[in-house]
């Protein structure tokens, strides 16, 4: 089974050593003046720390950062039916899942924005994960969604280059008319003497929030519930806001 994938000191200018200057009246007066000025300066520096000295005003307290609210997520019932078992869902959790979703390892997590995920499982060999990212702006979200689509479209070929002896195929199941749009793909991978795996991946966007939904199980592209997963992807995007 291939991977199925939740932030100086100033340097001292040491003066060069010099020999003692000839002592005269001017030298003594200058040294005394310097000593007095030095003592006054030290006194001025230490005065704020002396007992009874008026404390400097404290810096204004910063308002606590407002944590972005998580977007809406799929419920277990929104996933394609899993014959012989039922879906269960974990909590919506800030950050990435332990393993980045297959095909999206170089896209997630993105730089900037806020990320959440939710994992889903069954008693059998079928599982799913949803990762949603609220980007800093709409243009950032658009770029993130496009990067995700490119990564999934090239995933089978990339996997083959990294996996000598393996076989892989993929399918573009097309776009969905929901919010700013969504795109569904299928990816199948297999290695000799091992079970093959199939993934369905949906990438969709609503405003500055992008969601990535991935479903996986053992099998090949013919075993993938494409129509049901398209409905799942449309629900995922529709539930974001």
Helices and strands as residue ranges (DSSP letters): H 25-47, G 76-78, E 88-89, E 93-94, E 114-121, E 127-134, H 138-153, H 155-162, E 167-176, E 182-190, E 197-206, E 209-218, G 221-223, H 226-238
